[in-house]
Amino acid sequence: MNTQQFMDLSAIEKVEVVNKMLKENNSDLKIVASKLDLSESNLSKTIRANSSFQYNKTSKQYERIMPIEEYKKYLQTSSNEDKSDETLQYLSDHLEEIKGLLHVHSKQLILEPEIYDPKSKTVTKSVQVNSEIYQKFSELHSSRFSHLKIRDLISKALYDFIRVYQPKETPED
């Protein structure tokens, strides 16, 4: 590659060409510069101009220099990406368990806090109900919800009835 072809490259392409030449035969900067018909200082100026690359003597490569503010943003982004990747991996590893939990949850009865609020008053009422419906209710209570009190289940049924059928209050026009 001649000097003019090298100078016509973009900043990143220049860095890639020089780094590749530096790797080949474990060359040093003087040898690479002479192959491009440039002085070592001219080559360094050319690479540094309009880019944030600097020669690292330890790695014998041009490396990108990052301002501290950009580095802080990079750390935040990297950290967020790592957390996202970690979260996605966890979800993938435990997908069947999560599906099982969601399935169990969908079959559970959730009582609203108003139903079992210890501050609320309890009243005793006699209610007549259809015997077949009560029999089915009693069997279901015994088989799946024996941990709940019948009064809470009846309160839940009444509460659900109110939520479904009570007219919604609309703001007055």
C-alpha positions as CSV (number, residue, x, y, z in Angstrom):
1,M,0.0,0.0,0.0
2,N,1.4,3.4,-0.9
3,T,1.2,6.6,1.1
4,Q,-1.6,8.1,-1.0
5,Q,-3.8,5.0,-0.7
6,F,-3.2,5.0,3.1
7,M,-4.1,8.7,3.4
8,D,-7.3,8.1,1.5
9,L,-8.6,5.6,4.1
10,S,-11.0,6.5,6.9
11,A,-9.6,6.9,10.4
12,I,-10.8,3.5,11.5
13,E,-9.4,1.8,8.3
14,K,-6.0,3.5,8.9
15,V,-6.0,2.1,12.4
16,E,-6.9,-1.4,11.2
17,V,-4.2,-1.4,8.5
18,V,-1.5,-0.2,10.8
19,N,-2.5,-2.6,13.6
20,K,-2.5,-5.5,11.1
21,M,0.9,-4.5,9.9
22,L,2.1,-4.2,13.5
23,K,0.9,-7.8,14.2
24,E,2.6,-9.2,11.1
25,N,6.1,-10.4,12.0
26,N,5.9,-8.5,15.4
27,S,6.8,-5.3,13.6
28,D,7.4,-2.1,15.5
29,L,6.1,1.4,14.6
30,K,9.2,2.5,12.7
31,I,9.0,-0.4,10.3
32,V,5.3,0.1,9.6
33,A,5.9,3.8,9.1
34,S,8.7,3.2,6.6
35,K,6.6,0.7,4.7
36,L,4.0,3.5,4.2
37,D,6.8,6.0,3.3
38,L,6.0,8.1,6.4
39,S,8.0,9.0,9.4
40,E,7.0,7.5,12.7
41,S,5.8,10.8,14.1
42,N,3.9,11.6,10.9
43,L,2.2,8.2,11.1
44,S,1.2,8.8,14.7
45,K,-0.1,12.3,13.9
46,T,-2.1,10.9,11.0
47,I,-3.7,8.2,13.2
48,R,-4.4,10.6,16.1
49,A,-5.9,13.3,13.8
50,N,-9.7,13.4,14.0
51,S,-9.8,10.1,15.9
52,S,-9.4,9.0,19.5
53,F,-6.7,6.3,19.0
54,Q,-3.3,6.3,20.5
55,Y,-0.4,3.9,20.3
56,N,-0.1,1.5,23.3
57,K,3.6,0.4,23.7
58,T,2.6,-2.6,25.8
59,S,0.2,-4.1,23.3
60,K,2.1,-2.6,20.3
61,Q,-1.3,-1.6,18.8
62,Y,-3.3,1.5,18.3
63,E,-6.2,1.6,20.8
64,R,-9.2,3.8,21.3
65,I,-9.0,6.4,24.0
66,M,-12.4,7.1,25.7
67,P,-13.2,10.3,27.6
68,I,-14.3,9.6,31.2
69,E,-17.9,10.8,30.6
70,E,-18.2,8.4,27.6
71,Y,-16.6,5.6,29.7
72,K,-19.2,6.2,32.5
73,K,-22.0,5.9,29.9
74,Y,-20.4,2.8,28.5
75,L,-20.3,1.2,32.0
76,Q,-24.0,2.0,32.6
77,T,-25.0,0.6,29.3
78,S,-22.8,-2.4,29.7
79,S,-24.2,-3.0,33.2
80,N,-27.8,-2.7,32.0
81,E,-27.1,-5.1,29.0
82,D,-25.5,-7.6,31.4
83,K,-28.5,-7.4,33.7
84,S,-30.9,-7.9,30.7
85,D,-28.9,-10.8,29.4
86,E,-28.7,-12.3,32.9
87,T,-32.5,-11.9,33.3
88,L,-33.3,-13.4,29.9
89,Q,-31.0,-16.3,30.7
90,Y,-32.7,-16.9,34.0
91,L,-36.1,-16.8,32.5
92,S,-35.0,-19.2,29.8
93,D,-33.5,-21.6,32.3
94,H,-36.7,-21.5,34.5
95,L,-39.4,-21.2,31.8
96,E,-41.2,-24.4,32.7
97,E,-41.3,-23.6,36.4
98,I,-42.6,-20.1,35.7
99,K,-45.3,-21.6,33.4
100,G,-46.2,-24.0,36.2
101,L,-46.5,-21.2,38.7
102,L,-48.7,-19.1,36.4
103,H,-50.9,-22.1,35.8
104,V,-51.3,-22.7,39.6
105,H,-51.9,-19.0,40.2
106,S,-54.6,-18.9,37.6
107,K,-56.5,-21.5,39.5
108,Q,-56.2,-19.9,42.9
109,L,-58.9,-17.9,44.5
110,I,-57.7,-14.4,45.5
111,L,-59.6,-12.7,48.2
112,E,-59.7,-8.9,48.2
113,P,-58.5,-7.2,51.4
114,E,-62.0,-5.9,52.0
115,I,-63.2,-9.4,52.6
116,Y,-60.9,-10.3,55.4
117,D,-60.3,-6.9,56.9
118,P,-60.1,-7.3,60.7
119,K,-61.5,-3.8,61.2
120,S,-64.7,-4.6,59.4
121,K,-67.9,-5.6,61.3
122,T,-69.4,-9.1,60.8
123,V,-73.1,-9.6,60.7
124,T,-75.1,-12.8,60.9
125,K,-77.8,-13.3,58.3
126,S,-80.0,-16.2,57.4
127,V,-80.1,-16.8,53.7
128,Q,-82.1,-19.3,51.7
129,V,-80.2,-20.9,48.8
130,N,-80.8,-23.5,46.2
131,S,-79.9,-26.8,47.8
132,E,-78.1,-28.2,44.6
133,I,-76.0,-25.1,44.3
134,Y,-75.1,-25.1,48.0
135,Q,-74.2,-28.8,47.7
136,K,-71.8,-28.1,44.8
137,F,-70.4,-25.1,46.7
138,S,-69.9,-27.2,49.8
139,E,-68.1,-29.9,47.8
140,L,-65.8,-27.4,46.1
141,H,-65.0,-25.7,49.4
142,S,-64.1,-29.1,51.0
143,S,-62.0,-30.2,48.1
144,R,-60.1,-27.1,47.1
145,F,-60.7,-24.3,49.5
146,S,-61.0,-25.9,53.0
147,H,-58.3,-23.5,54.2
148,L,-60.8,-20.6,53.8
149,K,-63.8,-19.8,55.9
150,I,-67.2,-20.2,54.3
151,R,-68.2,-16.7,55.4
152,D,-65.2,-15.3,53.4
153,L,-66.2,-17.2,50.3
154,I,-69.8,-15.9,50.6
155,S,-68.5,-12.4,51.2
156,K,-66.3,-12.9,48.0
157,A,-69.3,-14.0,46.0
158,L,-71.3,-10.9,47.2
159,Y,-68.4,-8.6,46.6
160,D,-67.9,-10.0,43.0
161,F,-71.7,-9.5,42.4
162,I,-71.4,-5.9,43.5
163,R,-68.4,-5.2,41.3
164,V,-70.0,-6.7,38.2
165,Y,-73.6,-5.4,38.5
166,Q,-73.4,-2.1,40.4
167,P,-73.7,0.8,38.0
168,K,-70.4,2.8,37.6
169,E,-70.6,6.3,38.9
170,T,-70.0,8.8,36.1
171,P,-68.9,12.4,36.7
172,E,-71.8,14.8,36.3
173,D,-71.6,16.9,33.1
